[in-house]
């Protein structure tokens, strides 16, 4: 039996696919390559190119493969873009996803692992954030993910189809030959490392007047390898248990933007100039996770315990990519 993994040419999807394969799982990838590159696909894994709402393609996959579970990563993920183009996010992240899930649910699929986000919480009422925290997203990206979670809850009540929604905090770092490779790049750590490599002149901070220790946003960073291991544990949970879960994936520690810049300076030895500009709409000030359910129920344990170790892995990947591009 196989796991169908959407968005498997993307940053997180490609690493999850690689680790699943290493663990002996049979993986099938579906990706339209709209925001990823074919060369990022893990080797030795069967690949279908196309959209998640292409019913004829889904029928072909269903007929040709023995799908036991779905891991759904395919989505648009940029907060700022979602504020400027909300329709694009609701259409892609919600409408197409519902069509995709409906197809396989109607075929009898009963194990769904959904790539969700800490953005479903919005501005926190308390720290650390647990899974019961009020859901009040501050941007269309987070809202589109919350809509899917609500849909999956309704499906479970109606037909007993179980799911695990994994709410990532800030996925970071690299694993082997796989790392963040967005075009354009919008995530903090790879952008800082591009400054260290001389690809960019400076790092822009979007606001330094938040109610935090140094005025910059605080986030919880989690290594992508640890996220990938959580997906394997979620699959095993659904294979051996009834009932669904909502699960935070984070470190339980918060780092400000200035903290991350300073860590990157230490690891790279670069100066890394900084310029502050206005806040970006839709950004909560602080997001720090409680991952107690992941640890107690899934048996999840993080291998990467410090933000420095996360950045070190990212630096190795980006430096190698830069040197190979010369």
PyMOL commands that set and color helices and strands:
alter all, ss='L'
color gray80, all
select helices_A, chain A and resi 11-22+38-40+55-64+79-84+86-106+118-120+140-159+188-196+224-240+257-268+292-296+307-324
alter helices_A, ss='H'
color red, helices_A
select strands_A, chain A and resi 2-6+26-31+46-49+67-72+111-117+162-168+170-172+203-206+218-219+221-223+245-249+255-256+274-277+286-287
alter strands_A, ss='S'
color yellow, strands_A
deselect
rebuild
show_as cartoon
